[in-house]
């Protein structure tokens, strides 16, 4: 019987001589037809360069024909640091894994942190579906002479598969992502690299698994709030509920006709109002039953509708507009709201009881200028999606970040956030091979200036509230606002002290001053 064709990945610490790898490959070949070897190694500041060179020379000599050997470094300074190994391994493998199939991974060799990372990535669903982890037990066998040095050769037992029956939320999400038709637009589930991005990512994973608890998402326009709800949180909640997908109804509250908002959301009975359909109509809320109701731009929702929704949240029943028969309909859904307003501004727009009800869990999507480490990955996904949506999949490989783009991403305020990235992507496709990236960026310079002026106006409106106050009162109020903002951002005053170095006693005094 023909052996199954596989690709072998392993990671060896440079302190090991190459016989350990030769041993791993030998036992793998007893069970599989190994076509390709991916040999990971550490080349950080503490790497043993002399041992590394000898190992690579040995392997290139021994495996020069078959199987094909590909050795690539991971720039790790401390191989014993679990956090560093975990993050940099993901970075090194993320793009390569998309083209790998029939992968088997040897956990033999490397530091304990490296072994742990294999396990973490495996149970997190990072590797392609069907990937196998294995270990190989060793027993001394003999020696081999290479370049006038004795290399110890060992004999191993058969491969021992390292198997787990652990399912994590992240692994389930990645399964969904991998099943997605490649012709469709996708949303990145990769863990952000920035501190603020990871904080939001982790909070979303934490909050989304709890049914019935509303989630309020803050964030500037264009940071990806709607996309996250539609293509990430929705899938996450479906996995948690054990369903293939969940119904989701997105209501853009800013586009609702104020006179028809209630009937659009709750539906209406025949004859409820002039112009109503003779058979009545189901409301949008009914379509969200046992799924997700997503109120985007929630600050624009009429207050009478807010109060009616508040009653629905409390007793899980509602009546259609014009229904006088007390025919209540039972309803259950998860509520998600989003806004581009600040917390202070949102409270002024909403009924306070309604606000208190929708903000059980809160997350703030930071703008791109506050998480620049994430921009390369966001650009990669944005470029791919724009190429697919415009029918130019042949351009996907041409989305590399040039020096001009790199400078722009590092220095621009990117007030449009992901929309700014999309604008650049659309222009690059339209002018492919005709205009340079510098010329493309010059084309949007005026737009950037307008965005900057608009943001300045927004700042003026923020500071205008202090104009009517005496200097002492304005100073005290600003301190209080700053403390409240930082407390919301970092979760607690103790976290503010830890992250920013501001003494908690000063923070508490600012809150009490003139209270």
C-alpha positions in Angstrom: 0.0 0.0 0.0 1.3 3.4 -1.0 2.3 5.6 1.9 0.4 8.9 2.5 2.3 11.9 1.1 2.9 14.5 3.8 4.9 17.6 4.6 7.0 17.5 7.7 7.6 20.5 10.0 9.9 20.6 12.9 11.8 23.0 15.1 15.2 22.3 16.5 17.1 24.4 19.0 20.6 25.1 17.7 22.2 23.4 20.7 21.1 20.0 19.2 23.3 18.3 16.6 21.5 17.4 13.3 21.3 13.7 14.2 18.2 14.4 16.2 16.4 15.8 13.2 17.7 12.9 11.0 16.2 10.5 13.6 12.8 12.3 13.5 12.8 12.2 9.7 13.8 8.5 9.6 10.8 7.4 11.8 8.5 9.7 9.8 9.5 8.1 6.6 8.7 4.6 8.0 5.0 5.7 8.0 4.7 8.4 5.4 6.1 9.5 2.1 7.7 12.8 3.2 7.8 15.2 0.2 8.8 18.5 1.9 10.6 19.4 5.1 10.1 22.7 6.8 13.0 23.1 9.3 12.4 26.0 11.7 15.3 27.4 13.7 16.0 30.3 16.0 18.4 32.9 14.8 18.1 35.5 17.6 20.9 37.1 19.5 21.6 34.0 21.6 21.6 31.5 18.8 24.6 29.3 18.5 25.7 30.4 15.1 28.5 27.8 14.8 26.2 24.9 15.6 23.5 26.3 13.4 25.8 26.5 10.3 27.1 23.0 10.9 23.5 21.7 11.2 22.3 23.4 8.1 25.3 22.3 6.1 24.8 18.7 7.2 21.1 18.7 6.3 21.6 20.3 2.9 24.2 17.7 2.1 22.2 14.8 3.4 18.8 15.8 1.9 19.9 17.6 -1.2 17.7 15.6 -3.5 14.7 14.3 -1.6 12.7 15.2 0.4 12.9 18.9 -0.4 14.4 20.9 2.5 13.3 24.4 3.3 15.0 25.9 6.4 13.8 29.3 7.6 14.6 31.3 10.7 12.4 32.8 13.4 14.0 35.8 15.0 13.6 34.9 18.7 16.0 36.3 21.3 14.8 34.2 24.2 13.7 30.7 23.2 12.5 30.1 26.8 10.0 33.0 26.6 6.6 31.5 25.9 5.1 34.8 24.9 7.8 35.7 22.5 7.9 32.2 20.9 4.1 32.2 20.6 3.8 35.6 18.9 6.8 35.3 16.6 6.0 31.7 15.5 2.5 32.9 14.5 4.0 35.8 12.5 6.5 33.5 10.8 4.0 30.8 9.8 0.8 32.7 9.2 1.2 33.3 5.5 3.1 30.1 4.8 0.5 27.8 6.2 -2.1 28.9 3.7 -0.4 26.8 1.0 0.5 23.8 3.1 -1.5 20.6 3.1 -1.1 17.2 4.7 1.1 18.6 7.4 2.7 16.6 10.2 4.6 18.4 12.9 7.3 16.9 15.2 7.3 18.3 18.7 10.6 16.6 19.4 13.5 19.1 19.8 13.5 22.7 21.0 12.9 24.3 24.4 10.0 23.5 26.7 8.5 26.9 25.5 8.6 25.7 21.9 6.9 22.5 22.8 4.2 24.4 24.6 3.7 26.7 21.6 3.1 23.7 19.3 0.3 22.6 21.7 -1.2 26.1 22.0 -1.3 26.7 18.3 -2.7 23.2 17.6 -5.6 23.4 20.1 -6.2 27.0 18.9 -6.9 25.8 15.3 -3.9 27.6 13.9 -2.7 24.8 11.6 -4.5 23.5 8.5 -7.3 21.0 9.1 -6.0 17.5 9.4 -2.6 18.5 10.8 -1.0 15.8 13.0 1.3 16.4 15.9 3.7 13.6 16.9 6.7 13.0 19.1 9.5 10.5 18.6 11.2 8.5 21.5 15.0 8.0 21.0 17.5 5.2 21.7 21.2 5.3 20.9 22.2 3.4 17.8 25.5 4.4 16.3 27.7 7.1 14.9 28.3 8.8 11.5 31.3 10.8 10.3 30.6 14.2 8.8 33.3 16.8 8.0 35.8 15.0 10.3 33.4 15.1 13.2 31.4 12.3 14.7 27.6 12.6 14.5 25.7 10.3 16.7 22.9 8.4 15.0 19.9 7.2 16.9 17.1 4.8 16.4 13.5 5.6 17.3 10.3 3.9 18.0 7.3 4.6 15.8 5.8 8.0 15.8 3.5 8.7 18.8 0.7 11.0 17.9 0.0 13.8 20.2 -3.8 14.0 20.2 -6.3 16.3 21.9 -10.0 16.3 22.3 -10.0 20.0 23.3 -12.1 22.4 21.3 -11.5 26.1 21.8 -13.7 29.0 20.5 -10.7 30.2 18.4 -10.2 26.8 16.9 -13.9 26.6 15.9 -13.8 30.0 14.4 -10.8 29.1 12.3 -12.6 26.0 11.1 -15.4 28.2 9.9 -12.9 30.5 8.2 -11.2 27.6 6.4 -14.5 26.3 5.1 -15.4 29.7 3.6 -15.4 29.9 -0.2 -12.2 31.6 -1.2 -14.2 33.7 -3.8 -16.1 35.4 -1.0 -14.8 38.3 1.1 -13.3 37.3 4.3 -12.6 38.9 7.7 -9.3 38.3 9.4 -9.4 36.3 12.6 -5.7 36.7 13.2 -4.8 38.0 16.6 -3.8 41.6 16.4 -0.1 42.5 17.1 -0.8 45.8 18.9 -1.6 46.0 22.6 -4.9 47.8 22.1 -5.9 45.6 19.2 -5.3 42.4 21.3 -7.2 43.9 24.2 -10.3 44.4 22.0 -9.8 41.0 20.4 -9.7 39.3 23.8 -12.6 41.2 25.2 -14.8 40.3 22.2 -13.9 36.6 22.6 -14.8 36.9 26.3 -18.1 38.9 25.9 -19.5 37.2 22.8 -19.8 33.8 24.4 -22.3 35.1 26.9 -25.9 35.0 25.5 -28.5 37.6 26.4 -25.9 40.2 27.6 -25.9 43.3 25.3 -22.6 44.5 23.8 -21.9 48.1 23.0 -19.1 48.9 20.6 -17.6 52.4 20.4 -15.2 53.5 17.7 -14.6 56.1 15.0 -16.1 55.6 11.6 -14.3 53.1 9.5 -12.6 51.1 12.3 -14.5 48.0 11.3 -17.3 47.8 13.8 -20.0 46.6 11.4 -17.6 44.1 9.7 -16.6 42.7 13.1 -20.2 42.1 14.0 -21.4 40.7 10.7 -18.4 38.4 9.9 -16.7 37.7 13.3 -19.0 38.0 16.3 -21.8 36.4 14.4 -19.7 33.3 13.6 -18.3 33.2 17.1 -21.8 33.2 18.6 -23.0 30.6 16.2 -20.1 28.3 17.2 -20.9 28.8 20.9 -24.6 28.0 20.3 -23.7 24.9 18.2 -25.3 26.2 15.0 -24.0 26.5 11.5 -25.0 30.1 11.4 -27.2 32.7 13.2 -29.8 35.1 11.8 -28.6 38.6 12.1 -30.6 41.8 11.5 -28.6 45.0 11.1 -30.6 48.2 11.5 -28.8 51.5 10.6 -30.7 53.8 12.9 -29.5 56.9 11.1 -31.3 55.8 7.9 -34.7 55.0 9.6 -37.6 57.2 8.7 -38.4 58.7 12.1 -42.2 58.4 11.4 -41.9 54.7 10.4 -39.1 53.5 12.7 -41.4 51.8 15.2 -43.4 50.0 12.6 -40.3 49.0 10.7 -38.8 47.5 13.8 -41.8 45.9 15.5 -44.1 45.3 12.5 -47.8 46.4 12.4 -51.3 44.9 12.1 -53.7 45.6 9.2 -55.0 49.1 9.3 -52.5 50.3 11.9 -51.9 53.6 10.0 -52.6 55.3 6.7 -50.7 53.6 3.9 -50.1 50.4 5.8 -50.2 47.1 3.9 -53.6 45.5 4.1 -52.2 42.3 5.6 -49.8 44.1 8.0 -46.1 43.3 8.2 -43.6 41.5 10.3 -41.0 43.7 11.9 -37.2 43.5 11.7 -37.1 42.4 15.3 -38.9 39.1 14.4 -36.3 38.3 11.8 -33.6 38.5 14.5 -35.4 35.9 16.7 -32.9 33.5 18.3 -30.2 35.4 16.5 -28.6 38.9 16.7 -30.2 42.3 16.6 -27.5 44.8 15.6 -28.4 48.5 16.1 -25.7 50.4 14.2 -25.5 54.2 14.8 -27.7 53.6 17.9 -27.4 57.3 18.9 -30.0 58.1 16.1 -32.7 55.8 17.4 -35.9 57.6 18.4 -36.5 57.7 22.2 -40.0 56.3 22.0 -38.5 53.3 20.1 -35.8 53.1 22.7 -38.3 52.8 25.5 -40.3 50.1 23.7 -37.1 48.1 23.1 -36.3 48.5 26.7 -39.5 46.7 27.6 -38.6 44.0 25.2 -35.2 43.5 26.8 -36.9 43.2 30.2 -39.7 40.7 29.5 -38.8 39.3 26.1 -42.2 40.1 24.6 -43.4 42.7 22.2 -46.6 43.8 20.3 -47.0 45.0 16.8 -47.9 48.6 16.1 -51.7 49.0 16.2 -52.3 45.7 18.0 -54.9 46.3 20.7 -55.6 42.6 21.4 -52.7 42.2 23.8 -51.4 39.6 21.4 -47.8 39.6 22.7 -45.1 37.8 20.7 -42.3 36.1 22.5 -38.8 37.0 21.3 -35.2 36.2 22.3 -32.1 37.6 20.6 -28.6 38.9 21.4 -28.3 42.6 21.2 -25.3 44.4 19.8 -25.1 48.2 19.4 -22.5 50.4 17.8 -21.7 54.1 17.8 -19.1 56.6 16.6 -19.9 58.9 19.5 -18.1 59.2 22.8 -19.7 57.8 25.9 -20.6 61.4 27.1 -22.1 62.2 23.7 -24.1 59.0 23.6 -25.6 59.5 27.0 -27.0 62.8 25.8 -28.6 61.2 22.8 -30.2 58.2 24.5 -32.7 57.6 27.2 -30.5 56.9 30.2 -32.4 53.7 31.2 -32.0 52.5 27.6 -28.3 53.3 27.7 -27.8 51.5 31.0 -29.4 48.4 29.5 -27.4 48.2 26.3 -23.9 48.8 27.8 -23.6 45.7 30.0 -20.4 44.9 28.0 -18.4 47.7 26.3 -15.5 47.7 23.9 -13.8 50.5 22.1 -12.3 49.8 18.7 -9.1 52.0 18.6 -8.4 53.9 15.4 -5.6 52.7 13.2 -3.3 55.5 14.2 -3.3 54.0 17.8 -2.5 50.5 16.6 -0.1 50.9 13.7 1.4 47.4 14.3 -1.9 46.0 12.9 -1.9 48.0 9.7 0.2 45.6 7.5 -2.2 42.7 8.2 -5.2 45.0 7.7 -3.8 46.2 4.5 -3.2 42.7 3.3 -6.8 41.7 4.0 -8.2 45.0 2.6 -6.2 44.6 -0.6 -7.3 41.0 -1.1 -11.0 41.9 -0.5 -10.9 44.8 -2.9 -9.2 42.7 -5.6 -11.8 40.0 -5.2 -14.8 42.5 -5.1 -13.6 44.3 -8.3 -13.0 41.0 -10.2 -9.2 41.5 -10.2 -7.9 38.4 -8.3 -4.9 38.5 -10.6 -3.7 41.6 -8.7 -3.6 40.0 -5.2 0.1 39.2 -5.4 0.8 42.9 -6.2 -0.3 44.3 -2.9 3.1 44.5 -1.2 3.8 47.5 1.0 6.2 49.7 -0.8 8.5 52.2 1.0 6.1 55.0 0.2 3.1 53.1 1.6 5.1 52.1 4.7 6.0 55.8 5.4 2.3 56.8 4.8 1.0 54.1 7.2 3.6 55.1 9.8 2.9 58.9 9.7 -0.6 59.5 8.4 -3.5 60.1 10.9 -5.7 57.8 8.8 -8.9 59.5 9.9 -10.8 57.3 7.6 -9.2 54.2 9.2 -9.9 51.1 7.1 -11.8 53.2 4.6 -8.6 55.0 4.0 -6.9 51.7 3.2 -9.8 50.8 0.9 -9.6 54.1 -1.0 -5.9 53.5 -1.6 -6.5 49.9 -2.7 -9.2 51.0 -5.2 -7.0 53.7 -6.7 -4.0 51.3 -7.0 -6.2 48.8 -8.9 -7.5 51.6 -11.2 -4.0 52.8 -12.0 -2.1 49.5 -11.8 1.3 49.8 -13.6 0.5 53.4 -14.6 1.0 55.4 -11.4 3.4 54.8 -8.5 2.4 54.6 -4.9 3.7 58.1 -4.4 1.4 59.4 -7.2 -1.5 57.5 -5.7 -0.9 59.0 -2.3 -0.6 62.5 -3.8 -4.1 62.0 -5.3 -5.6 61.6 -1.8 -3.7 64.4 -0.2 -6.6 66.9 -0.4 -8.9 64.3 1.1 -6.5 63.9 4.0 -6.5 67.6 4.6 -10.3 67.7 4.7 -10.4 64.7 7.1 -7.9 66.6 9.3 -10.0 69.7 9.3 -13.2 67.7 10.1 -11.4 66.1 13.0 -10.3 69.5 14.2 -13.9 70.7 14.2 -14.8 67.6 16.2 -12.2 68.5 18.7 -13.5 72.1 18.8 -16.9 70.8 19.7 -15.4 68.8 22.5 -13.5 71.7 24.1 -16.4 74.2 23.6 -18.2 72.8 26.7 -15.4 74.3 28.8 -15.8 77.9 27.4 -18.6 78.9 29.7 -16.7 77.8 32.9 -14.3 79.8 35.0 -10.6 78.7 34.6 -10.6 76.9 37.9 -13.9 75.1 37.2 -12.8 74.2 33.6 -9.5 72.8 34.9 -11.3 70.7 37.5 -13.9 69.5 35.0 -11.2 68.6 32.5 -9.3 66.5 35.1 -12.5 64.7 36.0 -13.3 64.0 32.3 -9.8 62.7 31.7 -10.0 60.4 34.7 -13.4 59.0 33.6 -12.1 58.5 30.1 -9.0 56.7 31.2 -10.9 54.6 33.7 -13.3 53.5 30.9 -10.4 52.8 28.5 -8.3 50.7 30.9 -11.1 49.2 33.0 -10.2 50.6 36.5 -8.3 53.3 38.2 -5.7 50.8 39.4 -5.1 49.8 35.7 -4.7 53.4 34.8 -2.0 53.8 37.5 -0.3 50.7 36.2 -0.4 51.6 32.5 0.2 55.4 32.7 2.0 55.8 36.0 -0.7 58.3 37.2 -1.0 58.0 41.0 -4.4 56.6 42.0 -4.6 59.1 44.8 -4.5 62.0 42.3 -7.1 60.3 40.1 -9.5 59.9 43.0 -9.0 63.5 44.1 -9.8 64.7 40.6 -13.1 62.8 40.7 -14.0 64.2 44.1 -13.0 67.8 43.3 -16.1 70.1 43.1 -18.3 67.1 43.1 
